[in-house]
Amino acid sequence: MALKNPPENIAIIGAGMAGLTCATSLQLAGPKITVFEQSFHPGGRMSVFRKQGHEFDDGLQYFTVQDERFQWTVDAWLDEGVVEIWDGWCVDLEAGNFLRREASAPRYVAIPNMSALGSHLAGLCQIEYGCRVTKIVSCEQGWILQDQFARNLGVFDRVILAIPPRVARPLIEGLSSTLEEGIAHVSMTHVWALLLSFDEPTGLLFDAAFVAQSPLDWIARNNSKPKRGVQENWVAISTPEWTERYQQYSQQEIRSLLLQAFYEAIGGIIKEPTFQELRYWDDAKTIQTLDADYLYDADKGIGLCGDWCLGTRLESAFLSGLGMANEIIDQT
Ligand SMILES: Cc1cc2nc3c(=O)[nH]c(=O)nc-3n(C[C@H](O)[C@H](O)[C@H](O)COP(=O)(O)OP(=O)(O)OC[C@H]3O[C@@H](n4cnc5c(N)ncnc54)[C@H](O)[C@@H]3O)c2cc1C
């Protein structure tokens, strides 16, 4: 394989925060970037769930900033009106007893829902939707990608996989021992999101809670976030440990156990929800990180990025995508 330097044509697999950050940063350096996304919308876990007029942030709940490079970007999003600070009243909660948790940093949300941030970034990229990359083949000029219909997606000088390790592993098998060995120890876990809508206000005094001693670790009044309307909507997220333990249960059983957990957390049944939905996230949270910003096989021109490289947060995905882009730019 003879890599072109500088690269002219780069493929990025996955249009979540990591893939979109990588794409928008690389684009500034000149090469043609194509993002391939299996679903029909961008954002990945920056997601919104809509049904029967109800709307919930069913993935990413809010995000915070620690790194100044992310802060510059978030400040730009604030100026553009893509995100706002969420000043919801957040508490620590156990069996109905709660204590206010002071925010150590501003909590940001996208406007009017989390998927808007993905759409904003996607507007700056060329993306092929409904395109699940199922095969990557090495060739003289670089890499050939194939989708789920065995369609040839083109030949690329470099390929970046901005997808969870569970999905990346079969794709990189036999292509790069650097990547295969590098991610052997990385693991992620799954969670459920229970989405509840009430006809009338629940009367709960807080807007969101970190829940202790419960199958749930987070609940939030979705409509307390800016520009979410007035309908009383709650999102409840299960702990990874509970999700793992109840893996064999049916969706109906999970739904009823999590609803019961919601009531126990807030201190009793308030009102019956008029709408309920359950969402499953396969690769939700990182358990074991890569412990590096990204992984790149420079000899072969293939790399991996995603939140799981650094942690469990949106900022981890941003920094990973940015680091991956800078690595490629620095090598040219
Ligand atoms: C329920 C939940 C709550 C969360 N809450 C918070 C929070 O409060 N604060 C916080 O900071 N973070 C939170 N997170 C984590 C945050 O959402 C993630 O860190 C971040 O969105 C990950 O971005 P990513 O680009 O690494 O991955 P993803 O968003 O997973 O993007 C990967 C993309 O790749 C696509 N893809 C996968 N395989 C293929 C393929 N073969 N071909 C083409 N496309 C493919 C997927 O469809 C997806 O769009 C939460 C996550 C979940 C699930």
The ligand as a Tripos MOL2 file, in Angstrom:
@<TRIPOS>MOLECULE
LIG
   53    58     1     0     0
SMALL
NO_CHARGES

@<TRIPOS>ATOM
      1 C1        -28.3770    7.3320   27.7010 C.3       1 LIG1
      2 C2        -27.1070    8.1430   27.5650 C.ar      1 LIG1
      3 C3        -26.9170    9.2530   28.3770 C.ar      1 LIG1
      4 C4        -25.7520   10.0350   28.2590 C.ar      1 LIG1
      5 N1        -25.6090   11.1450   29.0490 N.ar      1 LIG1
      6 C5        -24.5100   11.9090   28.9250 C.ar      1 LIG1
      7 C6        -24.3760   13.1020   29.6920 C.ar      1 LIG1
      8 O1        -25.2710   13.4690   30.4480 O.2       1 LIG1
      9 N2        -23.2500   13.8530   29.5220 N.ar      1 LIG1
     10 C7        -22.2530   13.4940   28.6430 C.ar      1 LIG1
     11 O2        -21.2680   14.2390   28.4890 O.2       1 LIG1
     12 N3        -22.3570   12.3650   27.8920 N.ar      1 LIG1
     13 C8        -23.4500   11.5760   28.0280 C.ar      1 LIG1
     14 N4        -23.5870   10.4450   27.2520 N.ar      1 LIG1
     15 C9        -22.4600   10.0530   26.3980 C.3       1 LIG1
     16 C10       -22.3940   10.8670   25.0880 C.3       1 LIG1
     17 O3        -23.6380   10.8290   24.4520 O.3       1 LIG1
     18 C11       -21.2970   10.2410   24.2350 C.3       1 LIG1
     19 O4        -20.0650   10.3490   24.9400 O.3       1 LIG1
     20 C12       -21.0750   10.8390   22.8350 C.3       1 LIG1
     21 O5        -22.2800   11.2390   22.2290 O.3       1 LIG1
     22 C13       -20.3440    9.7920   21.9930 C.3       1 LIG1
     23 O6        -20.0300   10.2840   20.6920 O.3       1 LIG1
     24 P1        -19.2250    9.3530   19.6740 P.3       1 LIG1
     25 O7        -19.0930   10.1000   18.4190 O.co2     1 LIG1
     26 O8        -17.9890    8.8460   20.3320 O.co2     1 LIG1
     27 O9        -20.1390    8.0430   19.4630 O.3       1 LIG1
     28 P2        -21.6240    7.8890   18.9060 P.3       1 LIG1
     29 O10       -22.4580    9.0410   19.2870 O.co2     1 LIG1
     30 O11       -22.0570    6.5350   19.3660 O.co2     1 LIG1
     31 O12       -21.4580    7.9080   17.3100 O.3       1 LIG1
     32 C14       -21.1310    6.7640   16.5590 C.3       1 LIG1
     33 C15       -21.8960    6.8300   15.2370 C.3       1 LIG1
     34 O13       -21.4340    5.8030   14.3960 O.3       1 LIG1
     35 C16       -22.5320    5.2420   13.7080 C.3       1 LIG1
     36 N5        -22.1150    3.9020   13.2930 N.ar      1 LIG1
     37 C17       -21.8230    2.8320   14.0690 C.ar      1 LIG1
     38 N6        -21.4260    1.7870   13.3200 N.ar      1 LIG1
     39 C18       -21.4550    2.2020   12.0340 C.ar      1 LIG1
     40 C19       -21.1410    1.5700   10.7880 C.ar      1 LIG1
     41 N7        -20.6920    0.3080   10.7150 N.pl3     1 LIG1
     42 N8        -21.2940    2.2960    9.6380 N.ar      1 LIG1
     43 C20       -21.7350    3.5840    9.6780 C.ar      1 LIG1
     44 N9        -22.0510    4.2240   10.8350 N.ar      1 LIG1
     45 C21       -21.8980    3.5380   12.0030 C.ar      1 LIG1
     46 C22       -23.6510    5.2710   14.7400 C.3       1 LIG1
     47 O14       -24.9350    5.1860   14.1330 O.3       1 LIG1
     48 C23       -23.4020    6.6220   15.3930 C.3       1 LIG1
     49 O15       -24.0960    7.6600   14.7380 O.3       1 LIG1
     50 C24       -24.7440    9.6760   27.3240 C.ar      1 LIG1
     51 C25       -24.9580    8.5550   26.4900 C.ar      1 LIG1
     52 C26       -26.1230    7.7990   26.6060 C.ar      1 LIG1
     53 C27       -26.3430    6.6200   25.6830 C.3       1 LIG1
@<TRIPOS>BOND
     1     1     2 1
     2     2     3 ar
     3     2    52 ar
     4     3     4 ar
     5     4     5 ar
     6     4    50 ar
     7     5     6 ar
     8     6     7 ar
     9     6    13 1
    10     7     8 2
    11     7     9 ar
    12     9    10 ar
    13    10    11 2
    14    10    12 ar
    15    12    13 ar
    16    13    14 ar
    17    14    15 1
    18    14    50 ar
    19    15    16 1
    20    16    17 1
    21    16    18 1
    22    18    19 1
    23    18    20 1
    24    20    21 1
    25    20    22 1
    26    22    23 1
    27    23    24 1
    28    24    25 2
    29    24    26 1
    30    24    27 1
    31    27    28 1
    32    28    29 2
    33    28    30 1
    34    28    31 1
    35    31    32 1
    36    32    33 1
    37    33    34 1
    38    33    48 1
    39    34    35 1
    40    35    36 1
    41    35    46 1
    42    36    37 ar
    43    36    45 ar
    44    37    38 ar
    45    38    39 ar
    46    39    40 ar
    47    39    45 ar
    48    40    41 1
    49    40    42 ar
    50    42    43 ar
    51    43    44 ar
    52    44    45 ar
    53    46    47 1
    54    46    48 1
    55    48    49 1
    56    50    51 ar
    57    51    52 ar
    58    52    53 1
@<TRIPOS>SUBSTRUCTURE
     1 LIG1         1 GROUP 0 **** ****
